[in-house]
Amino acid sequence: MKINAQYTSFVAVGDSFTEGMSDGLPDGSYRGWADLLAARLAARLRGADAQAPGFRYANLAVRGKLIGQILDEQCGPAASMGADLVTMVGGLNDVLRPKCEVDQVCAQFAAAAELLAKGGGQLVLMRSPGRQGPVLERFRPRMEQLFAQIDTVAQRHGAMVVDLSASRALSDQRLWADDRLHLNAEGHRRVAEAVWQALGLDAESDWDQPLPPGAPPGWGARRAADLRFTREYLVPWIGRRLTGRSSGDGRPAKRPDLLPYEG
């Protein structure tokens, strides 16, 4: 296992968690933990050797993708890039669906990791975080089965596992976006820091430090937030499920090629 290595290239695969939603930029694109991590790795490489070739970064993740789609559409191209560092986060979209064959999801996850491992880079896997609440508790047995498979796969391939599911901080709703499904800017910053530290690099902050106590929103603010969530996120999501559509249908990866990146 490579620890504190001088990474010169990074490829990320997965779904919306790795694409970077929901920290939007003015041009309509997204900047997530993988983008933040790539920027820090690029800066570290420049600082270590100004004459070194530029840092390269690709992000093949697309929102809404299931683990089978990640396997079929992203892992082959990612492995062929031969990057020093490869991350994969996937499977949560599968286990949060009403009907899910968890054994099949685990098998597809294992196949995806095996394919990525052939690329030769340091593989990083994650136990995904979840916002606390009844939805998370309902699907927790499925998630735990997937997480157990992630640990098994990591041992098989010498991969690192970043355990975000056990995080104290990331269960705080204040680190989640209005859609209640994706992390906000501070949440993504903390995930980037968690991966950074897992790579053996010097900590910039305690990524799992709980937020300071805050006054809970009043009844009116909660109801207004619930109505906005239902109108802007829940109803469209139900519509996609009923029609068999995905938010990622027809959407290309934002960085499909391993190209120079300075952040």
N, C-alpha and C positions, 0 to 999 in steps of 0.2 A: 504494500500500500504506500502510495506516495504521500508524504507529509511535508508541508512547507516547501513544495516544489516551485520552480519558476514556470508557471503555466504561461504558454504563449498562444494558446487557442482554446476556445470554449464553444461547445455546441449544447443547446438545450432542446429537449423534446417534451411534449406533453399537451395539456389542454389550457384552458383559460388561466389557471393558476400560474403557469409559466409564461403564457403570452403577456401577462402583466396587468390584466384588468383588476381594479377599476381606477387606477391613477392616471387620468387622461391628460394629454398634452394639448396645447393650443391647436395643433394641426389635426387633431382627432385620433392620433395614435396613442399607444399606451406605454408606460414605463413601469416595469415591474421589477421584482427582486433579481431576475436573471440579468436584466439590463444594468441594474445598479452594481451587481457583482462583476459583470464584464468591465464596466468602467473602472472599478477599483483595481481589477487585475491588470488592466491596460496601464493605469497610472503606476502600479508597482513595477511593471516590466520596464517602463520608461525610466523610472528612478534608479533601477538596478543597472541598466546598461543603455545609455542613450544611443548607442550604435546598433542595438539589437533590432531585428526585423519587427515591424509593427504587430501589435496584438490583433488577433483575428477572432471574430465572434459570429455565430449563426444561431438563430432562434426559430426552430421549425414548429413550435407549439401553436395550436389553433384552438380557439374556444369551442366547447361543446364536444370535443372528440372523445370517443370511447377508447378503451385500451386496445381493442382489436384494430381500430383505425390508426392509433399511434404506432402499433406494430407494423401494419401494412404500408402506411404512408410516410412515416417519419424515420423509423429506426434504420432501415437500409441506407437511405441517403446520409443519415447522421454518422453511421459506422464507416461509410466510405470516405468521410472527410478526414479521418485520422487525427482528430483533435486530442490535445493533451488532457482535456477535462470534458466530461459528458455528464449531464444531469437528466434524469427522467422522473417525472411525477405524473402518475396516471392511475386510473381505476376508480377514482372517487365518483366520477360521473356515472359509472356503471352501477356501483353499489347503492347509490342514492335513487336509482330508478325503482318504481314499484315492483317490477319483475326483473329478477337478476339471477343468473346462474353463477354463483360466486366461485365455484370450482373452475368454471371455464374462464372467468376473469383472472383467477390466479394463474392458470396455465398460460394464458396470453401474456400476462405480465412477465412470467418466467422466460417465455420465448423472446419477448422484447429485450429484456436485460441481457440474455445470452447473445443476441445479435449485436447489441451495442458494445458488449465486452470484447467482441472480436475486433473492434476498431482500435483497441490497444490503449486507450486513454483511461485516466482515473474515472471510474463510474461513481456517481453520487445519486442515491435514492432517498426518498423522503416518506415519512409517515405524515400525511397531510393534516393540517390543523382543521378544526371545526368550531364554528360559533356555538356556544352552549345553548341548549334549548331542547324542546321536545322532538324536533326533527332529528337532531344528532342522536339522541337516546334511542329513538326508534330503529335507526340503522346501525347502531353501535356494534352488534354481533357480526354483521357483515364486514364492517370496517376492521374489526379486530382480526378476522380471518385473513383479510387482505394484508394487514400489517404483519401478521405472522409469516405470510409468504414473502413479503419484502425482506424480512430478516433472514429467511432461509436463502433467498436468492443472493443477498449481499454476501453471506458467508461463502457461497459457491464461487463467486466471481471476485472476491476481495474488494467489494464496493463499500463505500461509506454510507451510513444511514443517518440522516438528520431527523431526529424525532421531534417534529413540530406538534404532534398530537398531544404530547404530555406537557406542552407549554402552559405556564400559568398566565402569561401575558396575552397570548394569541386567542385565548378563550373570551377575552374582554370585548364586548360589542363595540367599544370605541375604536377598535383597530379594524373594523369591518366597514365596507362601503354601504351606501344606502340600499343596494340590492340584496344585502344580507347573505351574499354568497361568495363575494370576493373581498380580499383585503384592501384597505385604503393605503395611502402613501406611507404612513408610519408602519403599517403592518408589513408592507413589502420591504421597507428598510430593515426591519428586524429579521426577516427571513434571509435577506442578503447577508446580514451580519452573522446569522447562525451558520450559513454555509461557509462563509469566510473563515470562521473559527474552526469549523470541522476540517478545513483544509490545513489546519495547523498554523494559520496566519495570526499576527498580533491583533488582539481584540481592541476594537475602538470603543465598545460600550457593552453593557450587559443586555443582550438582546431579549432576555426573558425577564427583565425587571418589570414587575407589575406597574401599571399606571397609578399615579396618585389617586386617592379616593376623590370622587366627584359627586356632586349633588345629582340624584336621578332626575330625569326629565319629568315634568308634571303630566297629569292625565291628558290635558289638551294636546300637548306636544307629542305624546305617545300615539294618540288617536290620529293626529294629522300625519305622523310618520307612517302609521299602518295603512292609511288610505292612499298615501303616495306610493308606498311599496306595492300595494295591490294593483293600483292603476298602471304604474310604469313598469313593473317587473313580473308580478305574479300572473296577471291576466295574459300578457304575451307569452310567458313560459307555458301556461296551460294550453294556449292556442297552438304552440309548436308541438307539444306532446300529442295533441289530438290529431294533428295533421301529419305527424311523422317527420317533422322538420327539425333541424338543429340550427343554433345560432352560428355555427361554423360552416354551414353548407355554402360551397362556392367561394369560401374565403381563403386566400393564399396566406402562407406564413409571412410574417413581417420581415424576417431576415433569412431567406431560404438558402443563401450561399455563405460560405465561410470567408468573410471579407474583413479588411482592416477596420478596427473600431477603437476610437479613443474616448467614447463616452460623451 
